[in-house]
Amino acid sequence: MGVCTYETKIITTIPLAKMFTAFVLDGDNLIPKVVPQAVKSVEIIEGDGGPGSIKKITFGEVQSIITLVNANYFRYHLDSKTLSF
């Protein structure tokens, strides 16, 4: 097991609260519709979709090395708009 840290900054005219809601809270439905070539589907394997849930992410055709990932969100913070795995 290893530790991986990733941080990104996106500049947009869309308010932070709306972006966080779209990509973190509603991302399971939105992302496969927006970029189906990158993410085919997101399926909840265990839990209610919130922190602690296990999700099966199936990647699309543009991902040649990784085709399937099980993701576990440890927590997200609505106040600071951050997500931790």
C-alpha positions as CSV (number, residue, x, y, z in Angstrom):
1,M,0.0,0.0,0.0
2,G,1.3,3.5,-0.8
3,V,0.3,7.1,-0.2
4,C,-0.6,9.3,-3.1
5,T,-1.4,13.0,-2.9
6,Y,-3.0,14.9,-5.7
7,E,-4.0,18.5,-5.7
8,T,-5.5,20.5,-8.5
9,K,-6.7,24.1,-9.0
10,I,-9.3,24.9,-11.6
11,I,-10.1,28.5,-12.6
12,T,-13.7,28.9,-13.7
13,T,-16.5,31.4,-13.7
14,I,-18.8,28.8,-12.1
15,P,-19.2,29.3,-8.3
16,L,-17.3,26.9,-6.1
17,A,-20.4,25.6,-4.4
18,K,-22.0,24.7,-7.7
19,M,-18.8,23.0,-9.0
20,F,-18.4,21.0,-5.8
21,T,-22.0,19.9,-5.9
22,A,-21.8,18.9,-9.6
23,F,-18.5,17.0,-9.5
24,V,-18.4,15.6,-6.0
25,L,-21.9,15.2,-4.8
26,D,-23.5,14.5,-8.2
27,G,-20.4,13.4,-10.0
28,D,-21.4,9.7,-10.2
29,N,-24.2,10.7,-12.6
30,L,-22.7,13.7,-14.3
31,I,-19.1,12.7,-15.2
32,P,-20.1,9.6,-17.3
33,K,-22.5,11.9,-19.2
34,V,-20.0,14.7,-19.7
35,V,-17.0,12.6,-20.7
36,P,-18.2,9.1,-21.6
37,Q,-15.0,8.4,-23.5
38,A,-13.1,8.8,-20.2
39,V,-15.6,7.3,-17.6
40,K,-18.1,4.8,-18.7
41,S,-19.9,4.4,-15.4
42,V,-19.8,4.7,-11.6
43,E,-21.6,2.1,-9.6
44,I,-22.1,2.1,-5.8
45,I,-21.0,-1.3,-4.5
46,E,-21.5,-0.6,-0.8
47,G,-23.0,2.2,1.1
48,D,-25.2,5.2,0.2
49,G,-22.8,7.0,-2.0
50,G,-21.5,9.3,0.7
51,P,-18.2,9.0,2.7
52,G,-17.2,5.4,3.4
53,S,-19.0,4.1,0.3
54,I,-17.2,1.8,-2.1
55,K,-17.7,2.7,-5.8
56,K,-16.8,0.8,-8.9
57,I,-15.5,3.2,-11.6
58,T,-15.4,1.8,-15.1
59,F,-13.2,3.8,-17.5
60,G,-13.9,4.4,-21.2
61,E,-11.8,3.9,-24.3
62,V,-9.3,6.7,-23.7
63,Q,-7.9,4.9,-20.6
64,S,-5.7,2.1,-21.9
65,I,-3.9,1.0,-18.8
66,I,-6.5,1.2,-16.1
67,T,-10.0,0.0,-16.9
68,L,-11.6,-0.6,-13.5
69,V,-11.1,1.0,-10.0
70,N,-12.9,0.5,-6.7
71,A,-12.8,3.9,-4.9
72,N,-13.5,4.6,-1.3
73,Y,-14.2,8.2,-0.2
74,F,-13.2,8.6,3.4
75,R,-14.8,12.0,3.7
76,Y,-15.8,15.2,2.1
77,H,-16.1,18.5,3.7
78,L,-19.0,20.7,2.6
79,D,-17.7,23.8,4.4
80,S,-14.2,23.8,2.8
81,K,-15.3,22.0,-0.4
82,T,-12.6,19.4,-0.1
83,L,-12.6,15.6,-0.8
84,S,-10.3,13.0,0.8
85,F,-9.8,9.4,-0.2
